[in-house]
Every structure is written in C-alpha cells, then in structure tokens.
Amino acid sequence: EIRYKLLLIANHFKEFTNIKDNIINDITISGSNASYGYSDFSDIDLHLVVKMNDKMRDYYTAKKNEYNTKNKRNKNKDFFNSLSANPSIVEYLDRLKVDAQ
C-alpha cells in the first residue's frame, strides 16, 4: 500500500515537472523514514533520479519549489491518504551522496 502511494506521488510529481520516463534512472527514498529514525511528524524524502545538465538542474529546482509550494505537506498528506512525501529531483551522478544522507 505504501509503495503504491509513493508511486502515485512520484508519478504526480513527474507529470508536474514534465519529466520523461526515459530519463528517470530510479526512484529512491531517504531521510528518517528510510533509516527507521522517523517520528509522527516525519515525511518521506522521495527522489526521482535523473541524468541532467546545468540548465535542467535549474529548471527542476524551480519546478520542485513550485510543486512543494502548491502542494504543501498538509495538502499532499490529505491527497495521498495520510502519507506525506517531499518529492525532489536528484542528479544520477549525485545518487551516492543522496543515499549517504
């Protein structure tokens, strides 16, 4: 059930940011939920891992900020039935850095 909801959020975010399926290398989670250090107030850090250049990085950062502003965690939480996620886009080459956080 949680996997399904996370994939719904990832797909919703992917459509919002206009990311094409063929550039997504992976979808990962990190943060306190991934390391079992979560609390009732924790959200899930959900990452779409893509290959990108500098121009795309700036665009995706702007779209992530716009998405998170429009879909504040409380709205996102209600929309996805009590599952709060904070989606973002990370560069494929930075994946090891994200996993280490």
NORKAPE-V458411 format. One record per residue. RES is the residue in one small letter. SS is DSSP state (alpha for helix, beta for strand, coil for the rest). BURIAL is # if it has 24 or more other C-alpha atoms within 12 Angstrom, else .. D_CENTER is the distance of its C-alpha to the mean C-alpha in Angstrom with 2 decimals. Layout:
# NORKAPE-V458411
RES SS BURIAL D_CENTER
RES SS BURIAL D_CENTER
This chain:
# NORKAPE-V458411
e coil . 17.49
i alpha . 14.30
r alpha . 13.21
y alpha . 14.16
k alpha . 12.27
l alpha # 8.92
l alpha # 9.95
l alpha # 10.99
i alpha # 7.82
a alpha # 6.29
n alpha # 9.73
h alpha # 10.03
f alpha # 7.32
k alpha # 8.99
e alpha . 12.25
f alpha # 11.77
t alpha # 11.12
n coil . 13.81
i coil # 12.33
k coil . 15.01
d alpha . 14.73
n alpha . 17.09
i alpha . 15.01
i beta . 12.03
n beta . 13.31
d beta . 10.99
i beta # 7.89
t beta # 7.90
i beta # 7.66
s beta # 9.54
g coil # 11.49
s coil . 14.22
n coil # 13.23
a coil . 13.09
s coil . 16.35
y coil . 18.04
g coil . 18.62
y coil . 17.05
s coil . 18.99
d coil . 19.23
f coil . 17.30
s coil . 14.24
d coil # 10.75
i beta # 8.17
d beta # 5.85
l beta # 3.22
h beta # 3.75
l beta # 5.71
v beta # 8.99
v beta # 11.58
k coil # 15.07
m coil # 15.77
n coil . 18.65
d alpha . 19.15
k alpha . 19.44
m alpha . 16.14
r alpha . 14.45
d alpha . 16.03
y alpha . 15.15
y alpha # 11.38
t alpha . 11.59
a alpha . 13.72
k alpha # 11.68
k alpha # 8.55
n alpha . 11.36
e alpha . 13.04
y alpha # 10.34
n alpha # 9.91
t alpha . 13.71
k alpha . 14.44
n coil # 12.33
k coil . 13.26
r alpha # 12.24
n alpha . 15.65
k alpha . 15.44
n alpha # 12.06
k alpha . 13.69
d alpha . 16.80
f alpha . 15.39
f coil # 13.75
n coil . 16.81
s coil . 16.23
l coil # 12.78
s coil # 10.76
a beta # 7.00
n beta # 5.40
p beta # 2.12
s beta # 3.73
i beta # 6.20
v beta # 8.64
e beta # 12.16
y alpha # 13.69
l alpha . 16.50
d alpha . 14.55
r alpha . 13.11
l alpha . 15.93
k alpha . 15.33
v alpha # 11.78
d alpha . 13.33
a alpha . 16.20
q coil . 14.58
